[in-house]
Amino acid sequence: GFLVEGGLAHFTSAVFDLETSHLNADFGIVLCGVIKAGDGSEPKVFRGDVIQAKEWAKGRRSNDKDLVSTIVEELTKYDIWIGHNSVKFDIPFLRTRLARWRLPPLRMNKIVDPVMLARNSLRMSYNSLDRIADFLGVNSKTTVSGDVWLRAYLDGDKEAMNYITAHCIQDVLTLEKIVEALKAYSTQLNSWGSGR
């Protein structure tokens, strides 16, 4: 922690990941998000087909306003956000979707991004979550075929959404292990460390 007026400040942290229907937020929506607090609690899962169930049931899956709002509300409870490639993807994607729905902007926050840790401290052939996790021997990720993505966001297929959500949870659990292994290469803020 930081020293503040005679004591240590406590910082909260959370690992997070988004699954989206497209790589660009002006053409895609958030399908689901998973946030896991650094205190060891279970991951919290946010799904478009659950949070916006009425719209999804009517075949209207393009409006992710309530889902995005709910994810951001949870995320902003934490001082430090930990997300793989979140500086270049997840955070800008959320900001773009917030702007789309004229919702308040996402605040600036301390971000730990293992892509940045790997680029700054390691010499890997590739800095993907898969590659780093494989190298460290902590990979529990699943793969998702294009057909599953299409069935999830175009058809609203519950089984496909279940698989994508399980994939997102595994990404978060894998990311948590990566950060544990790489935190020594960062400036220490708390037990999670810092990616900058």
N, C-alpha and C positions, 0 to 999 in steps of 0.2 A: 504494500500500500504506500501511499504518499504520507509524509509527515505533515500534519496540519495542526498548528497551535497546540503542541504538546501531545498529540495522539496520532494514531494511524487512521486515515480515511479508508472506509470500506467501499470497494467498487464491485458492482454486480456485473456479471457477464453472461452471455448466451450465445450458443452456436446456432446458426440458422441456415436454411436453404429454401429456395423457391423452385417450383417446377412450373414452367410456362408453356404456352401453346406455340410460341414463336421466339426467336432470338431478339427481335425488335419489339419494343413495347407499344409502338404505334400500330403494329399489325397483330399483336398478340395480347393475351390476357394471362393473369396468374391463375393456374389451375389449383395449386395447393402450396402451402408453406409449412415448415416444421421449425419450431423454436425449442431449444433445450437449454434450460438454465444451467449455469456452471456450478450449481450447488448439488448436482447429482440427481435432481428430480427427473421424472419421466418426460420425454419429449411431448410438447403440445402440438397438436395437428390441426391445421386449418384447411378445409377443403371447400372448393367452390360448389360442389354438388351437395354439400351439407349446409353451408352458411347461406347459400342462395338457392336452396332446394326448389322453391316455387318457380323461379325463373328457369332453372335447368329442366324441370319437369315439363315446362311449356316449350322447350327447345330453344330458349333464349339464354345462351351461355356467353354472350359477348359483354355483358355487364358484370364486371368484377368489382364494382364499387364497394359493396359491403365486405367482401373478402379482403380486399386490399386495406380497407379501413381497420378491420379487425386484426390483421397481421401487424400493421404499423402500431396500433394501440398496444399490443403485447410487446413488440420489439422495443418500443420507447420506454419500457419499464427498466431497461438495463443500461448500464453505463458504457459497457464495452460489447461491441457486436463482432462475432467471429463467423466469417463466411468465406468459403473458397471462391476466389475470383469475384468477391462481392464488391470490390471497389470499381471494377469494370462492368459487372453485369447486374447482380441482385439489387444493389442500392440504386443505380440509375434506372433500372426497370421499375422499381417501386416508385421512384420520384416521377417518372413519366406517367404511370397509371394514376398517381395522386393528382398530377396536373390535369389529366384527362377528365377526371371527375370533379375538378375544382375544389379538392380537399386541401387542408393545410399542408404546407410542404414538410417533408421529412427533415427533422433537425440534423445538424451536423453532429457526429458522434465519433468516439474513438473506435477504430475498426482494426481488428486483427485479421489479416488476409494471408493465409499460408502460401498463396502464389507469390506474394511479395517477399515473404520470409524465404521461400525457396530461391527466388531470383537473386535476392541480396546475400544469402548466406550459403547456398549450396550450388553445385554445378551439375544440374540434372539435364538429361536429354530433352525432357518435356516436363512441364509443371502442372499437368492435369491432376485432378484428385486421384484418379486411378493409378497414375504412374507413381506419384509420391507415396500413396498407400501401399502399392505393391513393393516398392523399394524398402519401405519401413516394415513390411510384413504385417500390416494392420488392415488390409483391404477386406471389407465385408460388403462392398458395393454390388448391386445387381445391374443388369443391362436392361434397356427398354428399347424394343423395336419400334420403328416408325408406325407400324400398324396399330400398336397399343396407344400411341399418342393420338392418332387419328380417331380411333374408337372412343377415347376418353373425351376429347374436347369437341369433336364434331357430332358424335352420336350420343354423347352423355352416358356411355356404357359404364355401369357401376363396377363391374369386374376390372375393366381397364383402369378406372380411377383408383380402385383398391391397390392395383399393382404399382401405379405411379406414386401413390402415397407411401407404400411400403419402400419403394426405391428412394424416395426423399428422406424417409426416416433413416435408412441405411447410410445415405450420404452424410447426414448429420452425425451419426454414431461413428462413422469412419473419420470424419473431420475432427471430431473430439479427440480421437486417438492420435491423429497427425499433429494437432496443436500441442498435445501433451509431449510428443516426441521432439517437437521443434521449438518449444517455448524458450529453451535455454539460449537460442540464437537471437533473442529479441530483448529490447529494453524492458526491464521488469516494471510492471504496474501492480500486478497482483500475481496470483499463482498461474494465471493464463499468459501473462506477458503481453507484449505489444508488437504489432507488425510494422511499426514505422520507426 
